[in-house]
Amino acid sequence: MEKKENVKKQKTCYTEEELKLIVAENTTKENLRYLYDEPYVKKYRYIKHSKTKTHYDVIAEQLLKLEQNQGLENFFQDRIKTIKRKVRKNNNMIYLTESHNAQKEKEKALSHKKPLTEKWLAKSMLKNQYKYIGEIIDYEIPINEKDSDGAGKIDLLAYNRNTNSIFIIELKKENSTETILRAILEICTYYYQIDRDQLIKEYADPVFSDTKVKKVVLVFKGSLQHEQFNKSESIQKLAKKLNIDICLIDNDQIVKL
């Protein structure tokens, strides 16, 4: 029998002024790394007493005001610390997981007809080549050794040898109800938490001094996230300020917006 617990019901709808105060509180050095996981960021909601303005619009507008003279990327970098992981003694690696055999995981995913979870979707895309991001080379890369600290996992990693770029990708399945804002803040947080120099050493082939690590949010064409991005000028500006590419899965292609 399922155990019943007394859980305090979380508030889900806020006024514009309440959200502004919350954003101010949750963009301090101690709190910014957790912003993407807040309920008011994750889910689609209209502002209290409004049928036109959404939570994600107000939050994006407030974030755009935070950059001051330093630029928004620098604002985030100053408040999200890199998570230092120990290099494994047996292979000098941190992020590259030996058990992640891309070809085998792809074949396993494609041979089992399971519900289209993000993990299944990520595995089914392994080894695929795409025009902009190149080849999908890994999936579910842990930010930290343990999940207990709240750090997540990079859904997909792609490498484009022609442009000498590694792409860390936040993937949303076709029927996801999470907001585009959540995906933007999530990949931005991961970008500053990872050791990007180490990531390049492990995944770039060959390693060049000018190899770049880029941020991508990958959603389906016509999805809720795609619609939110198209409708919200503040979300578009936020993605641009944070140098995040919004890409669409359109049939078997990936298209950059």
Stockholm file with secondary structure:
# STOCKHOLM 1.0

chainA/1-257         MEKKENVKKQKTCYTEEELKLIVAENTTKENLRYLYDEPYVKKYRYIKHSKTKTHYDVIAEQLLKLEQNQGLENFFQDRIKTIKRKVRKNNNMIYLTESHNAQKEKEKALSHKKPLTEKWLAKSMLKNQYKYIGEIIDYEIPINEKDSDGAGKIDLLAYNRNTNSIFIIELKKENSTETILRAILEICTYYYQIDRDQLIKEYADPVFSDTKVKKVVLVFKGSLQHEQFNKSESIQKLAKKLNIDICLIDNDQIVKL
#=GR chainA/1-257 SS CCCCCCCCCCCCCCCHHHHHHHHHHTTSTTTGGGGGGSHHHHBCCBCTTCSSCBHHHHHHHHHHTSCTTTCHHHHHHHHSCCCCCCCCTTTSCSSCCTTCCHHHHHHHHHHSCCCCCHHHHHHHTTTCEETTTEEEEEEEEESSSCGGGSCCEEEEEEEETTTTEEEEEEECCTTCCBCHHHHHHHHHHHHHHSCHHHHHHHHCSSCCTTCEEEEEEEEETTSHHHHHHHHCHHHHHHHHHTTEEEEEEETTEEEEC
#=GC SS_cons         CCCCCCCCCCCCCCCHHHHHHHHHHTTSTTTGGGGGGSHHHHBCCBCTTCSSCBHHHHHHHHHHTSCTTTCHHHHHHHHSCCCCCCCCTTTSCSSCCTTCCHHHHHHHHHHSCCCCCHHHHHHHTTTCEETTTEEEEEEEEESSSCGGGSCCEEEEEEEETTTTEEEEEEECCTTCCBCHHHHHHHHHHHHHHSCHHHHHHHHCSSCCTTCEEEEEEEEETTSHHHHHHHHCHHHHHHHHHTTEEEEEEETTEEEEC
//
